[in-house]
Amino acid sequence: MVKKTMNIQKRFLFILLGLLLCFAVFIVVKNLNGTTYQKGPYTTNTATPLPTIINRQQPTITSVVPTNKSSGVPINQGITVYFNFQPSKTNVDFSIYPSSSYSISYGYNNLSVVFDNPLQEGTLYEYTVKIKDTGSSSLFYFTTSGTPKTIFRGNPPPGASSSYKNYMLANHPDGFLASYTPYSTNDFSITSSFSKSPIEHFSFVVTLIGSDKASSKNIFLSWVKSLGFADSQIQNLDITYQ
């Protein structure tokens, strides 16, 4: 009986020593790795740094508001340009013609332009966004609501790009021609006026001078073509001959 009791005591001591050894190993591993092991999924006391995400795309503009070449834009509306990167005043330049005072704020992937005063009515605006990292420049256009105004005569005005004149000719040919009026020669004279019927546009009155009206009309048409107009554009203009 005594011998059996001693065997039980020995087994108990071995189990106790085993438990103490396991606990000691647990403490050592925890101190070395800073890791706490629990039953089930492992958790750690130290935070694992997240991988750095690098944008390897070419920096570019993804969209603009108002949309490019839009018309009827409210005169109190601002401009928002969206990018595939985070813009700032160190990596993006903005300019606009006709010149207007404004402030710019930068978001995560956009810049917002807020004008200090309402824009001019019926005016074609051109703005440039330059991405400094690539040296690329993008031109955008919009026309405000209201009675159109003739902005320039002849060459593009100071502050406008070389493509401003071509854009005006291609998209607003009546306003482009109105910029050259009134005009007269020994063979004809032309004046313009703005009409809201049937749609908003400039109309023209051409007075043919001299007895040979056909010759005077051909001279007038040659002058219009010298401005860059195509035959199809001339045919679509609201011109009255007298």
VENQUI-V822730 format. One record per backbone hydrogen bond with DSSP energy under -0.5 kcal/mol. CO is the residue of the C=O (numbers start at 1). NH is the residue of the N-H. If there is no record, write none. Layout:
CO:NH
CO:NH
//
This chain:
1:5
2:6
3:7
4:8
5:9
6:10
7:11
8:12
9:13
10:14
11:15
12:16
13:17
14:18
15:19
16:20
17:21
18:22
19:23
20:24
21:25
22:26
23:27
24:28
25:29
26:30
27:31
28:32
29:33
30:34
34:45
35:37
36:43
43:36
47:49
52:54
53:55
54:56
60:84
63:82
65:80
67:70
70:143
73:145
74:77
75:119
79:113
80:65
81:111
82:62
82:63
85:87
88:91
88:92
91:132
91:133
93:130
95:128
97:126
101:116
101:117
103:114
105:112
109:83
110:107
111:81
112:105
112:114
113:79
113:115
114:103
120:123
122:149
123:125
123:144
125:142
126:97
127:140
128:95
129:138
130:93
130:132
131:134
131:135
131:136
136:131
138:129
140:127
141:69
141:70
142:125
143:73
145:122
149:151
153:155
157:160
161:164
162:166
163:167
164:168
165:169
166:170
167:171
168:172
172:176
173:177
174:178
175:179
177:180
178:181
183:190
187:209
188:185
189:207
190:182
190:183
191:205
193:203
195:201
201:195
202:238
203:193
204:240
205:191
205:207
206:208
206:242
207:189
211:213
212:216
213:217
214:218
215:219
216:220
217:221
218:222
219:223
220:224
221:225
222:226
223:227
224:227
224:229
225:228
230:234
231:235
232:236
234:237
237:239
238:204
239:241
240:206
//
